[in-house]
Amino acid sequence: WETGICYLKTVKKLSFIFLGGWQDETWPDGWTAVTRDGKRSAQFEHTLLVTDTGCEILTRRLDSI
């Protein structure tokens, strides 16, 4: 992974955590995605808006404010 710059007014989406390799495959049902090595993975997603003062989490739960 490369470390870069987040530009003002861009939206970033953060997603996957893998315990093994990042390579994936989709099952014949056309929906289910798994890692090729069969190790656990998870999807945690937030959408971030880069602002003048940092970033705003657009998908944050209201009860966590």
HELIX and SHEET records of a PDB file:
HELIX    1   1 LEU A   62  SER A   64  5                                   3    
SHEET    1   A 3 VAL A  11  PHE A  18  0                                        
SHEET    2   A 3 SER A  41  THR A  51 -1                                        
SHEET    3   A 3 GLY A  54  ILE A  57 -1                                        
SHEET    1   B 2 ASP A  24  THR A  26  0                                        
SHEET    2   B 2 ALA A  33  THR A  35 -1                                        
END                                                                             
